[in-house]
Amino acid sequence: MTVIQLLNITLHNLTQTDLLHRLHPYRGGGVVVTPNVDHLIKLQSDEEFYRLYQAADYRVCDSQILFYFSRILGTPIREKITGSDLLPAFYRHYGQDPEVRLFLLGGLPGTPEQAQAKINAKVGRAMVVGAYSPPFGFEKDPAECRAILERIRQSGATVVAVGLGAPKQEKWIFRYKDLLPQVSTFLAVGAAIGFEAGTVERAPRWMSDVGLEWFYRLLSEPQRLWRRYVLQALPFLGLILAQRCRLYRNPFTAGAQPASTPQTKLVLRALKIL
């Protein structure tokens, strides 16, 4: 695989077809994370999140904005692969493969079960073998997490799609994946479970294709998302400009302290406005 450097992470320069082929349990599966602008901002200050990202088997471009900026940086990404596109592509690709059994973790109460029913109806078999909406703050409750692991084991799932938002979903996956040896593939898919259930409305395809899906989501959930999409814009542009001018420095390289670089200080200062 070729990789593309974008700030302090590398992206695997794969097409969606390439990625799907690699994710079969017989081919080893792996952990898939889908970086977007929000993730990249968090990766400047959250060292645990950064270290986990480095350990992911596949880091693929979740954002048309990143897709555009990769061209400005002179290292074009072949294809945008969002978590919201990857989940339906995955179940269509493996819909008739009995070795691929999916568990959905995340979403509001009732949402993963609705997604389960709709996906199984689309593929014509019980591909989704389990679904669960964990309570708020569950990641801090070891007993609840053990119960979730048991649900997944009992389901017989070989693939787990986790839609808890970043960085919670990535941290949960890496904290517990080794306790689920029968699961070969973990997909960090954000809001995709809600999209599949129909409880969250996705932007029209044309808005996604031109890089305006974030704007549609902002209009849909302004109180929850305005900080993510508005406050992060200028710091992100500053970081990309720094990389283009070869001035960007990874805040987590040897000898560096978090928030020690001018670019990272700018990011943190902007995010502390509120």
MOTA-V918595 format. One record per residue. N is the residue number from 1. SS is DSSP state (helix for helix, strand for strand, loop for the rest). Layout:
# MOTA-V918595
n = <N/N>
ss = <SS/SS>
This chain:
# MOTA-V918595
n = <1/2/3/4/5/6/7/8/9/10/11/12/13/14/15/16/17/18/19/20/21/22/23/24/25/26/27/28/29/30/31/32/33/34/35/36/37/38/39/40/41/42/43/44/45/46/47/48/49/50/51/52/53/54/55/56/57/58/59/60/61/62/63/64/65/66/67/68/69/70/71/72/73/74/75/76/77/78/79/80/81/82/83/84/85/86/87/88/89/90/91/92/93/94/95/96/97/98/99/100/101/102/103/104/105/106/107/108/109/110/111/112/113/114/115/116/117/118/119/120/121/122/123/124/125/126/127/128/129/130/131/132/133/134/135/136/137/138/139/140/141/142/143/144/145/146/147/148/149/150/151/152/153/154/155/156/157/158/159/160/161/162/163/164/165/166/167/168/169/170/171/172/173/174/175/176/177/178/179/180/181/182/183/184/185/186/187/188/189/190/191/192/193/194/195/196/197/198/199/200/201/202/203/204/205/206/207/208/209/210/211/212/213/214/215/216/217/218/219/220/221/222/223/224/225/226/227/228/229/230/231/232/233/234/235/236/237/238/239/240/241/242/243/244/245/246/247/248/249/250/251/252/253/254/255/256/257/258/259/260/261/262/263/264/265/266/267/268/269/270/271/272/273/274>
ss = <loop/loop/strand/strand/strand/strand/loop/loop/strand/strand/strand/strand/loop/loop/loop/helix/helix/helix/helix/helix/helix/helix/loop/loop/helix/helix/helix/loop/loop/strand/strand/strand/strand/loop/loop/loop/helix/helix/helix/helix/helix/helix/loop/loop/loop/loop/helix/helix/helix/helix/helix/helix/helix/helix/helix/loop/loop/strand/strand/loop/loop/loop/loop/helix/helix/helix/helix/helix/helix/helix/helix/helix/loop/loop/loop/loop/loop/loop/loop/loop/loop/loop/helix/helix/helix/helix/helix/helix/helix/helix/helix/helix/helix/loop/loop/loop/loop/loop/loop/loop/loop/strand/strand/strand/strand/strand/loop/loop/loop/loop/helix/helix/helix/helix/helix/helix/helix/helix/helix/helix/helix/helix/helix/loop/loop/loop/loop/strand/strand/strand/strand/strand/loop/loop/loop/loop/loop/helix/helix/helix/loop/helix/helix/helix/helix/helix/helix/helix/helix/helix/helix/helix/helix/helix/helix/loop/loop/loop/strand/strand/strand/strand/strand/loop/loop/loop/loop/helix/helix/helix/helix/helix/helix/helix/helix/helix/helix/helix/helix/loop/loop/loop/loop/loop/strand/strand/strand/strand/loop/loop/loop/helix/helix/helix/helix/helix/helix/loop/loop/loop/loop/loop/loop/loop/helix/helix/helix/helix/helix/loop/loop/loop/helix/helix/helix/helix/helix/helix/helix/helix/loop/helix/helix/helix/helix/helix/helix/helix/helix/helix/helix/helix/helix/helix/helix/helix/helix/helix/helix/helix/helix/helix/helix/helix/loop/loop/loop/loop/loop/loop/loop/loop/loop/loop/loop/loop/loop/loop/loop/loop/loop/helix/helix/helix/helix/helix/helix/helix/helix/helix/helix/loop/loop/loop>
